């Protein structure tokens, strides 16, 4: 059997018996959101290297970035679709028309997902508000969008004020490796407009909304408190050609390093790979996942 398995998503239940101790599994693991899978992989005593926690010295996540960019752009496409009346939405056009104001889009998080969501939303003519805790990131967004969106710092009062105005909310929060904090409560959802849409891109790490739960493209939405929830895991799966090429471009150099040097030497020569190690021979090694 192979010494290293390279996948896109975490292993499925039928695949678990095929794993053996010491085998390298290189893929998106998202262990923080799945305790059962974490325990199963620990019992297999594999070496789990997670795409989503490989981290460069500047804090960026090179293997998560391409999928985050795709998911961010898809979030606005999906949100705009489900705002249509035929899908149960408010019947609001994202960009409006002369004499009719555009939809209000609220994006929680100004990272890669949030920035790409903002690009599409601004491009479609929506009113866009990005809630971001990092001042430097807010300044960056203000500069690149040249005043075409509003940035706000997060607080309970901020969410209480803004969410009732939103037609579309995008959850774009990420804590590398860890479970996403649930900033949007059921009470917040209850205050939102009936027929508004919540796209929780953070669902792969547990979701940033109390009412979110994982969905698939077979049944991508559900309604809670009158709000349409779009919580599809692995959103980039909707555009497999784009996603495959983008992910391969990013992962191939790391695959070659692991294949050429082995896990121990690769972790020594590349600190980013060292941060990607979540599982090591039956031990959980990433602090964010462990918490």
C-alpha positions in Angstrom: 0.0 0.0 0.0 1.0 3.6 -0.5 3.1 5.6 2.0 1.1 8.8 1.3 -2.5 9.5 0.4 -3.4 12.8 -1.2 -7.1 13.7 -1.1 -9.3 16.7 -1.3 -11.7 16.1 1.6 -11.5 14.2 4.8 -11.8 10.4 4.6 -15.2 8.8 4.4 -16.3 6.1 6.7 -15.8 3.2 4.2 -12.2 4.5 3.6 -11.1 4.4 7.3 -10.4 0.6 7.4 -8.0 1.0 4.5 -5.7 3.4 6.5 -2.7 1.9 8.3 -0.4 3.2 11.1 2.3 5.6 9.9 0.6 6.4 6.6 0.6 10.1 5.6 -2.8 11.5 4.9 -2.5 14.9 3.1 -5.9 16.5 2.7 -8.5 19.0 4.1 -9.2 17.4 7.5 -11.4 20.0 9.3 -11.1 17.9 12.5 -12.3 20.7 14.8 -15.8 20.3 13.5 -15.9 16.4 13.6 -14.9 14.8 16.9 -16.0 11.3 15.7 -13.6 11.5 12.7 -10.8 12.8 14.9 -11.1 9.9 17.3 -11.3 7.4 14.4 -8.1 8.8 12.8 -6.3 8.9 16.1 -7.0 5.2 16.5 -5.6 4.5 13.1 -2.3 6.1 14.2 -1.8 7.9 10.9 0.1 11.1 10.2 -2.5 13.7 9.3 -1.3 16.8 7.5 -4.2 19.2 6.9 -4.3 21.6 4.0 -6.2 24.2 6.1 -3.5 24.5 8.8 -0.4 24.8 6.6 0.6 28.3 7.4 3.3 30.6 6.2 5.3 33.0 8.4 3.1 35.9 7.5 0.1 34.0 8.9 -1.4 33.2 5.4 -2.9 29.8 4.6 -1.6 29.0 1.1 -3.6 25.8 0.6 -6.9 27.2 2.0 -6.7 30.5 0.1 -7.7 29.2 -3.4 -10.7 27.3 -2.1 -11.6 30.3 0.1 -11.5 32.6 -2.9 -13.8 30.3 -4.8 -16.2 29.8 -1.9 -16.3 33.6 -1.3 -17.3 34.3 -4.9 -19.9 31.4 -4.9 -21.5 32.7 -1.7 -22.7 35.8 -3.5 -23.9 33.9 -6.5 -25.8 31.5 -4.3 -27.2 34.3 -2.1 -28.4 36.3 -5.1 -30.2 33.2 -6.4 -32.0 32.4 -3.2 -33.1 36.0 -2.7 -35.3 35.4 -5.8 -39.0 35.0 -5.0 -39.2 31.7 -6.9 -36.8 30.2 -4.3 -38.7 31.6 -1.3 -36.5 34.7 -1.0 -37.6 38.3 -0.5 -37.7 38.9 -4.2 -34.9 41.4 -4.1 -32.4 42.1 -6.9 -28.9 42.3 -5.5 -27.9 45.3 -7.5 -31.2 47.1 -7.6 -32.2 49.3 -10.6 -32.5 53.1 -11.1 -35.1 54.3 -8.6 -34.9 51.1 -6.5 -32.2 50.7 -3.8 -29.9 47.6 -4.1 -29.8 44.8 -1.5 -27.8 45.1 1.6 -25.0 42.5 1.9 -23.4 42.0 5.3 -20.1 40.0 5.3 -18.7 38.7 8.6 -14.9 38.5 8.2 -12.6 40.3 5.9 -10.2 37.5 5.0 -9.9 35.7 1.7 -13.5 34.5 1.7 -14.9 37.9 2.8 -12.8 39.9 0.4 -13.8 37.7 -2.6 -17.4 37.8 -1.5 -17.1 41.6 -1.4 -15.6 41.8 -4.8 -18.6 40.0 -6.4 -21.2 41.9 -4.2 -19.7 45.3 -5.0 -19.4 44.4 -8.7 -23.1 43.5 -8.8 -24.0 46.9 -7.3 -25.0 45.8 -3.8 -24.6 47.9 -0.6 -21.9 46.0 1.2 -20.9 46.1 4.9 -17.9 44.0 6.1 -17.5 43.3 9.8 -13.8 42.7 10.6 -11.9 42.8 13.9 -8.4 43.6 12.5 -7.9 47.4 11.9 -5.1 46.7 9.3 -7.4 44.5 7.4 -10.2 47.1 7.5 -7.8 49.7 6.2 -6.7 47.4 3.4 -10.3 46.7 2.4 -11.1 50.4 2.5 -8.1 51.1 0.2 -8.7 48.4 -2.4 -12.5 49.1 -2.6 -12.0 52.9 -2.6 -15.0 53.6 -0.4 -17.4 51.3 -2.2 -18.1 49.4 0.9 -18.4 50.1 4.7 -16.2 48.4 7.3 -17.3 47.9 10.9 -15.6 46.5 14.0 -17.5 43.5 15.5 -19.6 43.9 18.7 -22.9 42.7 19.9 -24.4 46.1 19.4 -23.0 46.2 15.8 -24.7 42.9 15.0 -28.0 44.0 16.6 -27.9 47.1 14.5 -26.8 45.7 11.1 -28.3 42.2 10.8 -32.0 43.4 10.7 -31.0 45.6 7.7 -29.4 42.7 5.8 -30.9 41.0 2.8 -27.9 38.7 2.5 -25.5 37.7 5.2 -22.2 35.8 4.5 -20.4 34.0 7.3 -16.7 34.2 6.4 -15.0 33.7 9.8 -12.0 31.5 10.2 -9.8 30.6 13.2 -7.1 28.4 11.6 -7.6 24.8 12.6 -10.2 25.6 15.3 -13.9 25.5 15.5 -15.6 28.7 14.2 -17.0 30.9 17.0 -20.8 31.2 16.7 -21.2 35.0 16.5 -24.7 35.0 15.1 -27.2 33.7 17.7 -30.7 32.5 17.1 -32.0 35.8 18.5 -30.0 37.6 15.8 -31.6 35.4 13.1 -35.0 36.0 14.5 -34.4 39.8 14.0 -33.5 39.4 10.3 -36.0 40.0 7.4 -38.2 37.1 6.4 -36.9 35.7 3.2 -33.4 37.0 3.7 -30.5 34.7 3.1 -27.7 33.5 5.3 -24.7 31.8 3.5 -22.5 30.3 6.1 -19.2 29.6 4.4 -17.7 28.8 7.8 -19.8 25.6 8.0 -16.8 23.4 7.2 -15.4 24.4 10.6 -18.7 24.2 12.4 -20.4 27.4 11.2 -20.6 31.0 12.6 -24.3 30.9 13.2 -26.2 29.1 16.0 -28.9 28.0 13.5 -26.5 26.6 10.9 -26.1 22.9 10.1 -24.2 21.2 7.3 -26.0 20.7 4.0 -25.1 19.2 0.6 -25.8 20.3 -2.9 -28.6 17.7 -3.0 -30.5 19.8 -0.4 -28.5 23.0 -0.1 -30.9 25.1 1.9 -33.3 25.0 4.9 -35.3 27.7 6.7 -35.0 28.7 10.3 -36.8 31.7 11.8 -38.0 32.7 8.3 -34.4 33.0 7.0 -33.1 30.9 4.2 -29.9 29.1 5.3 -27.4 28.0 2.7 -24.8 25.9 4.6 -23.2 23.7 1.9 -20.0 22.1 3.0 -17.2 22.0 0.3 -18.8 24.8 -1.7 -16.0 24.8 -4.3 -17.3 21.3 -5.4 -19.9 23.1 -7.5 -17.1 24.3 -9.9 -14.8 21.2 -10.0 -12.8 22.2 -13.0 -11.8 25.6 -11.5 -11.4 24.1 -8.0 -9.2 21.2 -9.1 -6.8 23.3 -11.1 -6.6 26.0 -8.3 -6.0 23.4 -5.6 -3.4 21.4 -7.6 -1.5 24.6 -8.3 -1.3 25.2 -4.6 -0.7 21.7 -3.2 1.7 20.2 -5.7 4.9 21.8 -4.4 4.1 20.5 -0.9 3.2 17.0 -2.3 6.6 16.9 -4.0 8.4 18.0 -0.8 6.7 15.3 1.3 7.3 12.6 -1.3 11.0 13.6 -1.8 12.0 14.1 1.8 9.5 12.2 4.0 7.4 13.8 6.7 10.1 14.3 9.3 12.7 16.0 7.1 9.9 17.9 5.3 8.7 19.3 8.6 12.3 20.3 9.5 13.0 22.2 6.2 9.5 23.8 5.9 7.9 25.3 9.0 4.6 25.6 7.1 4.4 21.8 6.7 5.2 21.4 10.4 2.1 23.6 11.2 0.1 21.4 8.9 0.6 18.3 11.0 -2.6 17.7 13.0 -2.2 14.0 13.8 1.0 12.1 14.7 1.0 8.4 15.4 -2.1 8.5 17.6 -1.5 11.9 19.1 -3.4 15.2 18.3 -0.7 17.8 17.7 -2.5 21.0 16.6 -3.6 23.2 19.5 -6.5 24.8 17.7 -8.0 21.4 16.8 -7.4 20.1 20.3 -9.3 23.0 21.9 
